[in-house]
């Protein structure tokens, strides 16, 4: 049932007779499926569940920040007597919540769910392949992701509490159970979960790369690929390059924790005794961590950029502006992303000369990012914008990407980083530029490809409500946050009440929390829309957005192999919207060039 | 009380949601019933206007934030290099606000202006080399300027010449407190390692080192105005970060290595307290604290102390459960005051001797040597 079998058989008649997808039991169809469309749905739904946990946690600790050490019944209900006696959140669980929120959102939602869902759904459909290069590996990749999610969630229930050394798990804090409770069993589970996660991510990425290189349909040259596929392809490459480094960091940390090695530890006196560690360096861990950690933010944002490019072109009824420049900037970002990690470490104690080098490379990366932003804005210019919820989220993406990206100029400059490093300014910056933006990209993708996934439409009015409340609240939370950061407020403080200096920031915290709670609550609108529409949504037509790419030439009903009959061949690039000389304002990629028709783009 | 509030908020949210859906539904009335769930001209029109309104929201939020919270941002720097940092920061801000204002305006205005209409046809505009060249080169030039300024400042701040006349101070971090050690008259810190930690010698100073003889260990950091202070930073357990926001200074504390930072304080604590902006800030904070105190007293809890400004050293790298309360007061003195203060402090050698003398009669068991500890630590692992 593999994709190659169909391609090489050249026996398309067989595709018709449905012989080969007989006897799909419940288990092979919904659970251990090797069909990329089903796997993509599995990724999405697992990701949504993880997202609910991650966002829920942020609402809890935002409440603690706004009303420090006040009693809330919900704390006691959710966290239990140990972590919230009388409804007052303890400092230990506060750090645990912050840590797990970061881990879940970065890895489980924005890496696995975003890239996993849409790479799986769109790569085969948009390049004209029957399935991924290896359906089996794809299934294994999902189930490893599921396993790692379960391990991560189970770590919430261990007695000493889940990992609480921050999502960056810098040793020695993460290595020594004496230093913080969460560094016991909780951290062990965290590391095991991440190791499994990395295996999942690598299997997935290898599959995406092989599929894009080998299984493109006839006529689908690399410069006719939709930008989504380009983004997923390069994302997978970055993942393959950088995730193994995190795996090595995690393995070395496991050795330090359990087998007494000293890779990251040296000269430690804690709880009244000197530990035996000698000669290791925590800075080494920081290097290894950020060698993944920085590319990771591009692993998160590139797929969102790809989705947004595609959705914007479709809904503007215009070609994406500067298709080749967009590809070049994806490549430039991917390359630069692997040599900027040191900007997270300006204050780590590494040689300041290195700081100069990383400032240089970091500010360089602003150039391709700026090119992309300008190209999106130009794509809107003189378009005929169809304001579907996916389009709103795409415009919202560009807005938050600019707002959040600009403050990167401050953080990437080592001199300015001295005073804003690890303050709320950083939190505001990365939430806007990668957190919120990537979430918008994900929402845009869900609203846009929902008809392809479930054969039904999402309710657009609920979508509009969801978008506007979310977008106002996102700015409401993270815009004021820059100011408290510039006031010098460090992040990861359980309460600021021990510093009278920060008393005047309290009302800002209350305001941000209010926006966060409202914004969080309105995600219920999305959840309602999502789950109800699966069963009761309006039935979709085959190409509801009148789009040019190949996935919309496939039938609504999901079948193994995607297309009945022959795989469509490609005759043009994916952005022939409103091309002069055509009746319709879109020309699908599988439509041959008319006699005398010219390519109008470069 | 809180649960009531929560319920009220939830009810209000539900009402707001219902109203919003209703509004969007109403915009559909009259149109030939379109339930395709694909945006039609009515949607395009309304959403286009909302996009334009959202531009207003961004601008108003920006202006409101600047007016309302602008004063919260750290003000006059108290170190010599601080103005260099703040200057670069301000230049960057001008750039950021300019770009932000223009790009958001274009984005949202285009979203409004070109909102979809049945009869409208989009322009087929796929690329333009000149435009793309322009907006690659302009950021490149602007960023080159920022990079050069940034690197110039960075080099000035971070590299301390060996022959510079500085006061050498060690900052020592542990869960969850700060200690400082002064190098004394020889201006060289004695050797130290966690393996020498013993009783009052909590920093692990090597008592045999000749440079350690005049070292002084204190729990409140005093700095002389107008003299460059060279900090050597250590940690005994986990990562910490020595953050002195008023001095625009920060450096991580890494177990197993000595990190460095240097700056010259230019205002004494008293001078800083007397500045107008600081007096306004402190008055504001005290008003907030007074209000909170009345609430606390009403609940039968003790009132808050009024606040007076002091420079602070904060921990700025997650270091454990009490990370949020790891601080040390910094006092910037005039050189004369500083000298007097330092002279009044005993050296570490004197402290160790005094402690030994006090312990001797009681014959308190001395802490076992480090080697045996190491053995137990290995065994425990």
HADDOCK unambig.tbl for C-alpha pairs under 7 A between the chains (distance, minus, plus):
assign (segid A and resid 91 and name CA) (segid B and resid 321 and name CA) 5.75 0.50 0.50
assign (segid A and resid 92 and name CA) (segid B and resid 321 and name CA) 5.39 0.50 0.50
assign (segid A and resid 165 and name CA) (segid B and resid 318 and name CA) 6.89 0.50 0.50
assign (segid A and resid 172 and name CA) (segid B and resid 238 and name CA) 4.99 0.50 0.50
assign (segid A and resid 172 and name CA) (segid B and resid 239 and name CA) 6.83 0.50 0.50
assign (segid A and resid 173 and name CA) (segid B and resid 238 and name CA) 5.36 0.50 0.50
assign (segid A and resid 173 and name CA) (segid B and resid 319 and name CA) 6.44 0.50 0.50
assign (segid A and resid 179 and name CA) (segid B and resid 320 and name CA) 6.34 0.50 0.50
assign (segid A and resid 180 and name CA) (segid B and resid 320 and name CA) 5.45 0.50 0.50
assign (segid A and resid 180 and name CA) (segid B and resid 321 and name CA) 6.61 0.50 0.50
assign (segid A and resid 260 and name CA) (segid B and resid 381 and name CA) 6.55 0.50 0.50
assign (segid A and resid 266 and name CA) (segid B and resid 255 and name CA) 6.27 0.50 0.50
assign (segid A and resid 266 and name CA) (segid B and resid 256 and name CA) 4.85 0.50 0.50
assign (segid A and resid 267 and name CA) (segid B and resid 194 and name CA) 6.06 0.50 0.50
assign (segid A and resid 267 and name CA) (segid B and resid 255 and name CA) 6.18 0.50 0.50
assign (segid A and resid 267 and name CA) (segid B and resid 256 and name CA) 5.03 0.50 0.50
assign (segid A and resid 268 and name CA) (segid B and resid 194 and name CA) 6.61 0.50 0.50
assign (segid A and resid 268 and name CA) (segid B and resid 236 and name CA) 5.39 0.50 0.50
assign (segid A and resid 268 and name CA) (segid B and resid 237 and name CA) 4.95 0.50 0.50
assign (segid A and resid 268 and name CA) (segid B and resid 255 and name CA) 6.48 0.50 0.50
assign (segid A and resid 269 and name CA) (segid B and resid 194 and name CA) 5.97 0.50 0.50
assign (segid A and resid 269 and name CA) (segid B and resid 236 and name CA) 5.49 0.50 0.50
assign (segid A and resid 269 and name CA) (segid B and resid 237 and name CA) 5.56 0.50 0.50
assign (segid A and resid 270 and name CA) (segid B and resid 237 and name CA) 5.69 0.50 0.50
assign (segid A and resid 273 and name CA) (segid B and resid 373 and name CA) 6.52 0.50 0.50
assign (segid A and resid 274 and name CA) (segid B and resid 194 and name CA) 6.90 0.50 0.50
assign (segid A and resid 274 and name CA) (segid B and resid 195 and name CA) 6.43 0.50 0.50
assign (segid A and resid 274 and name CA) (segid B and resid 370 and name CA) 6.84 0.50 0.50
assign (segid A and resid 274 and name CA) (segid B and resid 373 and name CA) 6.37 0.50 0.50
assign (segid A and resid 274 and name CA) (segid B and resid 374 and name CA) 6.46 0.50 0.50
assign (segid A and resid 275 and name CA) (segid B and resid 374 and name CA) 5.87 0.50 0.50
assign (segid A and resid 275 and name CA) (segid B and resid 377 and name CA) 5.75 0.50 0.50
assign (segid A and resid 276 and name CA) (segid B and resid 374 and name CA) 5.03 0.50 0.50
assign (segid A and resid 276 and name CA) (segid B and resid 377 and name CA) 6.39 0.50 0.50
assign (segid A and resid 276 and name CA) (segid B and resid 378 and name CA) 6.64 0.50 0.50
assign (segid A and resid 281 and name CA) (segid B and resid 256 and name CA) 6.89 0.50 0.50
assign (segid A and resid 317 and name CA) (segid B and resid 122 and name CA) 6.11 0.50 0.50
assign (segid A and resid 318 and name CA) (segid B and resid 122 and name CA) 5.99 0.50 0.50
assign (segid A and resid 318 and name CA) (segid B and resid 123 and name CA) 6.69 0.50 0.50
assign (segid A and resid 318 and name CA) (segid B and resid 124 and name CA) 5.96 0.50 0.50
assign (segid A and resid 319 and name CA) (segid B and resid 124 and name CA) 6.58 0.50 0.50
assign (segid A and resid 319 and name CA) (segid B and resid 125 and name CA) 6.69 0.50 0.50
assign (segid A and resid 319 and name CA) (segid B and resid 126 and name CA) 5.53 0.50 0.50
assign (segid A and resid 320 and name CA) (segid B and resid 126 and name CA) 6.41 0.50 0.50
assign (segid A and resid 321 and name CA) (segid B and resid 125 and name CA) 6.78 0.50 0.50
assign (segid A and resid 321 and name CA) (segid B and resid 126 and name CA) 4.90 0.50 0.50
assign (segid A and resid 321 and name CA) (segid B and resid 127 and name CA) 5.44 0.50 0.50
assign (segid A and resid 322 and name CA) (segid B and resid 126 and name CA) 6.00 0.50 0.50
assign (segid A and resid 322 and name CA) (segid B and resid 127 and name CA) 4.60 0.50 0.50
assign (segid A and resid 347 and name CA) (segid B and resid 250 and name CA) 6.81 0.50 0.50
assign (segid A and resid 347 and name CA) (segid B and resid 251 and name CA) 5.05 0.50 0.50
assign (segid A and resid 347 and name CA) (segid B and resid 252 and name CA) 5.72 0.50 0.50
assign (segid A and resid 348 and name CA) (segid B and resid 251 and name CA) 6.68 0.50 0.50
assign (segid A and resid 348 and name CA) (segid B and resid 252 and name CA) 5.16 0.50 0.50
assign (segid A and resid 349 and name CA) (segid B and resid 251 and name CA) 6.70 0.50 0.50
assign (segid A and resid 349 and name CA) (segid B and resid 252 and name CA) 6.11 0.50 0.50
assign (segid A and resid 349 and name CA) (segid B and resid 259 and name CA) 5.35 0.50 0.50
assign (segid A and resid 352 and name CA) (segid B and resid 158 and name CA) 6.45 0.50 0.50
assign (segid A and resid 356 and name CA) (segid B and resid 151 and name CA) 6.08 0.50 0.50
assign (segid A and resid 360 and name CA) (segid B and resid 147 and name CA) 6.40 0.50 0.50
assign (segid A and resid 363 and name CA) (segid B and resid 143 and name CA) 6.58 0.50 0.50
assign (segid A and resid 367 and name CA) (segid B and resid 136 and name CA) 6.25 0.50 0.50
assign (segid A and resid 367 and name CA) (segid B and resid 139 and name CA) 6.01 0.50 0.50
assign (segid A and resid 367 and name CA) (segid B and resid 140 and name CA) 6.28 0.50 0.50
assign (segid A and resid 371 and name CA) (segid B and resid 135 and name CA) 6.37 0.50 0.50
assign (segid A and resid 371 and name CA) (segid B and resid 136 and name CA) 6.11 0.50 0.50
assign (segid A and resid 377 and name CA) (segid B and resid 107 and name CA) 5.51 0.50 0.50
assign (segid A and resid 380 and name CA) (segid B and resid 110 and name CA) 6.11 0.50 0.50
assign (segid A and resid 380 and name CA) (segid B and resid 111 and name CA) 6.66 0.50 0.50
assign (segid A and resid 381 and name CA) (segid B and resid 110 and name CA) 5.80 0.50 0.50
assign (segid A and resid 382 and name CA) (segid B and resid 114 and name CA) 5.91 0.50 0.50
assign (segid A and resid 382 and name CA) (segid B and resid 122 and name CA) 5.81 0.50 0.50
assign (segid A and resid 382 and name CA) (segid B and resid 123 and name CA) 5.79 0.50 0.50
assign (segid A and resid 383 and name CA) (segid B and resid 114 and name CA) 5.68 0.50 0.50
assign (segid A and resid 383 and name CA) (segid B and resid 122 and name CA) 4.33 0.50 0.50
assign (segid A and resid 383 and name CA) (segid B and resid 123 and name CA) 6.21 0.50 0.50
assign (segid A and resid 384 and name CA) (segid B and resid 114 and name CA) 5.62 0.50 0.50
assign (segid A and resid 384 and name CA) (segid B and resid 115 and name CA) 5.88 0.50 0.50
assign (segid A and resid 384 and name CA) (segid B and resid 116 and name CA) 4.37 0.50 0.50
assign (segid A and resid 384 and name CA) (segid B and resid 117 and name CA) 6.73 0.50 0.50
assign (segid A and resid 384 and name CA) (segid B and resid 120 and name CA) 6.28 0.50 0.50
assign (segid A and resid 384 and name CA) (segid B and resid 121 and name CA) 6.16 0.50 0.50
assign (segid A and resid 384 and name CA) (segid B and resid 122 and name CA) 5.05 0.50 0.50
assign (segid A and resid 385 and name CA) (segid B and resid 114 and name CA) 5.96 0.50 0.50
assign (segid A and resid 385 and name CA) (segid B and resid 115 and name CA) 4.65 0.50 0.50
assign (segid A and resid 385 and name CA) (segid B and resid 116 and name CA) 4.37 0.50 0.50
assign (segid A and resid 386 and name CA) (segid B and resid 39 and name CA) 6.29 0.50 0.50
assign (segid A and resid 386 and name CA) (segid B and resid 44 and name CA) 5.98 0.50 0.50
assign (segid A and resid 386 and name CA) (segid B and resid 115 and name CA) 6.69 0.50 0.50
assign (segid A and resid 386 and name CA) (segid B and resid 116 and name CA) 5.19 0.50 0.50
assign (segid A and resid 387 and name CA) (segid B and resid 39 and name CA) 5.92 0.50 0.50
assign (segid A and resid 387 and name CA) (segid B and resid 43 and name CA) 6.61 0.50 0.50
assign (segid A and resid 387 and name CA) (segid B and resid 44 and name CA) 4.96 0.50 0.50
assign (segid A and resid 387 and name CA) (segid B and resid 47 and name CA) 6.37 0.50 0.50
assign (segid A and resid 388 and name CA) (segid B and resid 38 and name CA) 6.49 0.50 0.50
assign (segid A and resid 388 and name CA) (segid B and resid 39 and name CA) 5.13 0.50 0.50
assign (segid A and resid 399 and name CA) (segid B and resid 104 and name CA) 6.43 0.50 0.50
assign (segid A and resid 403 and name CA) (segid B and resid 100 and name CA) 6.58 0.50 0.50
assign (segid A and resid 406 and name CA) (segid B and resid 96 and name CA) 6.03 0.50 0.50
assign (segid A and resid 413 and name CA) (segid B and resid 150 and name CA) 6.29 0.50 0.50
assign (segid A and resid 414 and name CA) (segid B and resid 154 and name CA) 6.69 0.50 0.50
assign (segid A and resid 415 and name CA) (segid B and resid 85 and name CA) 6.44 0.50 0.50
assign (segid A and resid 415 and name CA) (segid B and resid 150 and name CA) 5.83 0.50 0.50
assign (segid A and resid 415 and name CA) (segid B and resid 153 and name CA) 6.41 0.50 0.50
assign (segid A and resid 415 and name CA) (segid B and resid 154 and name CA) 5.04 0.50 0.50
assign (segid A and resid 416 and name CA) (segid B and resid 85 and name CA) 6.19 0.50 0.50
assign (segid A and resid 416 and name CA) (segid B and resid 89 and name CA) 6.52 0.50 0.50
assign (segid A and resid 418 and name CA) (segid B and resid 248 and name CA) 6.61 0.50 0.50
assign (segid A and resid 418 and name CA) (segid B and resid 249 and name CA) 6.16 0.50 0.50
assign (segid A and resid 418 and name CA) (segid B and resid 250 and name CA) 5.71 0.50 0.50
assign (segid A and resid 419 and name CA) (segid B and resid 245 and name CA) 6.16 0.50 0.50
assign (segid A and resid 419 and name CA) (segid B and resid 248 and name CA) 5.18 0.50 0.50
assign (segid A and resid 419 and name CA) (segid B and resid 249 and name CA) 6.26 0.50 0.50
assign (segid A and resid 419 and name CA) (segid B and resid 250 and name CA) 6.58 0.50 0.50
assign (segid A and resid 422 and name CA) (segid B and resid 316 and name CA) 6.44 0.50 0.50
assign (segid A and resid 457 and name CA) (segid B and resid 37 and name CA) 6.42 0.50 0.50
assign (segid A and resid 459 and name CA) (segid B and resid 37 and name CA) 6.01 0.50 0.50
assign (segid A and resid 460 and name CA) (segid B and resid 37 and name CA) 5.43 0.50 0.50
assign (segid A and resid 461 and name CA) (segid B and resid 21 and name CA) 6.37 0.50 0.50
assign (segid A and resid 461 and name CA) (segid B and resid 24 and name CA) 6.08 0.50 0.50
assign (segid A and resid 462 and name CA) (segid B and resid 21 and name CA) 6.67 0.50 0.50
assign (segid A and resid 465 and name CA) (segid B and resid 20 and name CA) 6.59 0.50 0.50
assign (segid A and resid 465 and name CA) (segid B and resid 21 and name CA) 6.84 0.50 0.50
assign (segid A and resid 480 and name CA) (segid B and resid 65 and name CA) 6.67 0.50 0.50
assign (segid A and resid 483 and name CA) (segid B and resid 69 and name CA) 6.60 0.50 0.50
assign (segid A and resid 483 and name CA) (segid B and resid 72 and name CA) 6.86 0.50 0.50
assign (segid A and resid 483 and name CA) (segid B and resid 73 and name CA) 6.22 0.50 0.50
assign (segid A and resid 486 and name CA) (segid B and resid 73 and name CA) 5.04 0.50 0.50
assign (segid A and resid 486 and name CA) (segid B and resid 74 and name CA) 6.31 0.50 0.50
assign (segid A and resid 487 and name CA) (segid B and resid 72 and name CA) 5.49 0.50 0.50
assign (segid A and resid 487 and name CA) (segid B and resid 73 and name CA) 4.26 0.50 0.50
assign (segid A and resid 487 and name CA) (segid B and resid 74 and name CA) 4.93 0.50 0.50
assign (segid A and resid 488 and name CA) (segid B and resid 74 and name CA) 6.87 0.50 0.50
assign (segid A and resid 488 and name CA) (segid B and resid 245 and name CA) 5.88 0.50 0.50
assign (segid A and resid 490 and name CA) (segid B and resid 316 and name CA) 5.68 0.50 0.50
assign (segid A and resid 492 and name CA) (segid B and resid 318 and name CA) 6.51 0.50 0.50
assign (segid A and resid 493 and name CA) (segid B and resid 323 and name CA) 6.60 0.50 0.50
assign (segid A and resid 493 and name CA) (segid B and resid 324 and name CA) 4.46 0.50 0.50
assign (segid A and resid 494 and name CA) (segid B and resid 324 and name CA) 5.75 0.50 0.50
assign (segid A and resid 495 and name CA) (segid B and resid 324 and name CA) 6.42 0.50 0.50
assign (segid A and resid 498 and name CA) (segid B and resid 325 and name CA) 6.17 0.50 0.50
assign (segid A and resid 500 and name CA) (segid B and resid 307 and name CA) 6.38 0.50 0.50
assign (segid A and resid 503 and name CA) (segid B and resid 285 and name CA) 6.08 0.50 0.50
assign (segid A and resid 504 and name CA) (segid B and resid 285 and name CA) 5.71 0.50 0.50
assign (segid A and resid 578 and name CA) (segid B and resid 121 and name CA) 6.92 0.50 0.50
assign (segid A and resid 578 and name CA) (segid B and resid 122 and name CA) 5.96 0.50 0.50
assign (segid A and resid 578 and name CA) (segid B and resid 123 and name CA) 6.89 0.50 0.50
assign (segid A and resid 578 and name CA) (segid B and resid 124 and name CA) 5.92 0.50 0.50
assign (segid A and resid 579 and name CA) (segid B and resid 124 and name CA) 5.77 0.50 0.50
assign (segid A and resid 601 and name CA) (segid B and resid 126 and name CA) 5.56 0.50 0.50
assign (segid A and resid 601 and name CA) (segid B and resid 127 and name CA) 6.61 0.50 0.50
